[in-house]
Amino acid sequence: MYCTKNITDDLYWIGGNDRRLALFENIFPVPNGVSYNAYVLLDEKTVLLDTVDKAVGEQFFENLTHVLGERDLDYVIINHMEPDHCAMLKEVIFRYPKVQVVCNAKTADIIKQFFKIETDALIVKENDTLCTGKHTFTFLMAPMVHWPEVMVTYDTTDKVLYSADAFGTFGAINGNLFADEVDFETKWLDDARRYYTNIVGKYGAQVQALLKKASKVDIEMICPLHGPVWRTNIGWFVEKYQKWSTYEPEDQGVMIAYASIYGNTENAANVLASRLADKGLKNIAMYDVSVTHPSVVVSEAFRASHLVFASPTYNGGIFPNMETVLLDLKAHNLQKRTVAFMQNGTWAATSGRQMNEMISGMKEMTVLEPAITIKSALNDNQSEEIDAMVDAILDSMEL
Ligand SMILES: Cc1cc2nc3c(=O)[nH]c(=O)nc-3n(C[C@H](O)[C@H](O)[C@H](O)COP(=O)(O)O)c2cc1C
């Protein structure tokens, strides 16, 4: 049966949810599932905004057919040509042969690459408009707010921003389509941050460019391609994007990421955390990088102001899972953090120096010296060293 949501009088959500998917993009765990959002506007002309992933293709067509009723489909606007949104485009064109594809030139090329079809698309550029009756759309290019062809579409009539992957989040829509119908800050924010940082985190400058454009238009609703629709408290979420895209920490706080084979580096990480807490620090986050998925550690590193990395030396290098995390942080362009290291080794501890080299290659990182060196297991006489690291962390915090 169709499963659609009315957004306004003439606007409908016709997407679908996947709660079976283990790994989004075959890399990111999605324990809360994921939604693929597509929208239909019933104006004098009918307009479909994006399609969905093939996993929910059948539901999507049932929804589309239901919402259109007896009407034909006049336009399909493609904001993002990634297959999790446009897998159904070829089938849409096949089922509605009179439909006019509306996209930019880059998207038209990518349509050809994926589908090997020619579309007589209406090619739009920055600030071009399309009137569909009561509604007029303006197109704003948003290159690299995930992919180079990305654009966002602004409905000037109802002040709705169709934001492509921007303002999206992991997590299936559990009946409540609107962000104000769920406890977003408690239940969704971690997934939203993990989505942003891992998917578009690298492209902060491009997200800034989009935020600048968006700030010039009056937005009453944001319809992203994943996760809830925003119609209240939009400024709160935009502020999060402002922080994430400028790599400013969200919280003054510590995230400790450690690796450990036999438990001694883990012990040192626990001692450090415990003493930070003794000095009053709250909400300390700790992750074993062999247990927690790197996407969570990346997300948490974007959140916290202070990061501690603790790793055994492993075949003359950094423990592999820790190296993966650090490479991931560099790949996502993390900046502006204060960082401390703990290294462990039984015969020649070098992981601290190597972790330092990796982090120092990133922008505006402050390294707290000295690193703590553990020779196999922490020694009671290293108590002062731990306290010195605790003080260095707390002294450099804006509390
Ligand atoms: C495969 C392997 C390679 C290792 N390579 C080194 C090394 O290159 N240098 C070193 O000092 N210790 C090396 N070690 C030893 C560990 O780094 C050391 O025992 C450390 O104390 C382990 O910390 P943990 O108790 O947190 O696991 C290696 C251990 C393993 C299992």
The ligand as a Tripos MOL2 file, in Angstrom:
@<TRIPOS>MOLECULE
LIG
   31    33     1     0     0
SMALL
NO_CHARGES

@<TRIPOS>ATOM
      1 C1         52.0450   -7.9650   16.5180 C.3       1 LIG1
      2 C2         52.6860   -7.1300   17.5570 C.ar      1 LIG1
      3 C3         53.6660   -6.2230   17.2000 C.ar      1 LIG1
      4 C4         54.2730   -5.4370   18.1600 C.ar      1 LIG1
      5 N1         55.2280   -4.5530   17.7670 N.ar      1 LIG1
      6 C5         55.8560   -3.8130   18.6960 C.ar      1 LIG1
      7 C6         56.8790   -2.8900   18.3320 C.ar      1 LIG1
      8 O1         57.1820   -2.7120   17.1700 O.2       1 LIG1
      9 N2         57.5130   -2.1950   19.2970 N.ar      1 LIG1
     10 C7         57.2120   -2.3630   20.6160 C.ar      1 LIG1
     11 O2         57.8030   -1.7130   21.4440 O.2       1 LIG1
     12 N3         56.2210   -3.2110   20.9960 N.ar      1 LIG1
     13 C8         55.5380   -3.9290   20.0680 C.ar      1 LIG1
     14 N4         54.5740   -4.8000   20.4350 N.ar      1 LIG1
     15 C9         54.2500   -4.9430   21.8440 C.3       1 LIG1
     16 C10        53.1150   -4.0290   22.3260 C.3       1 LIG1
     17 O3         53.1650   -2.7730   21.7650 O.3       1 LIG1
     18 C11        53.2710   -3.8970   23.7970 C.3       1 LIG1
     19 O4         53.2620   -5.1580   24.4460 O.3       1 LIG1
     20 C12        52.2200   -3.0050   24.4490 C.3       1 LIG1
     21 O5         52.5500   -2.8940   25.8080 O.3       1 LIG1
     22 C13        50.8500   -3.5860   24.3270 C.3       1 LIG1
     23 O6         49.9260   -2.7110   24.9480 O.3       1 LIG1
     24 P1         48.5050   -3.2640   25.4010 P.3       1 LIG1
     25 O7         48.6430   -3.9820   26.7010 O.co2     1 LIG1
     26 O8         47.6610   -2.0400   25.5370 O.co2     1 LIG1
     27 O9         48.0060   -4.1310   24.3240 O.co2     1 LIG1
     28 C14        53.9040   -5.5810   19.5030 C.ar      1 LIG1
     29 C15        52.8960   -6.4690   19.8720 C.ar      1 LIG1
     30 C16        52.3030   -7.2300   18.9030 C.ar      1 LIG1
     31 C17        51.1960   -8.1890   19.3050 C.3       1 LIG1
@<TRIPOS>BOND
     1     1     2 1
     2     2     3 ar
     3     2    30 ar
     4     3     4 ar
     5     4     5 ar
     6     4    28 ar
     7     5     6 ar
     8     6     7 ar
     9     6    13 1
    10     7     8 2
    11     7     9 ar
    12     9    10 ar
    13    10    11 2
    14    10    12 ar
    15    12    13 ar
    16    13    14 ar
    17    14    15 1
    18    14    28 ar
    19    15    16 1
    20    16    17 1
    21    16    18 1
    22    18    19 1
    23    18    20 1
    24    20    21 1
    25    20    22 1
    26    22    23 1
    27    23    24 1
    28    24    25 2
    29    24    26 1
    30    24    27 1
    31    28    29 ar
    32    29    30 ar
    33    30    31 1
@<TRIPOS>SUBSTRUCTURE
     1 LIG1         1 GROUP 0 **** ****
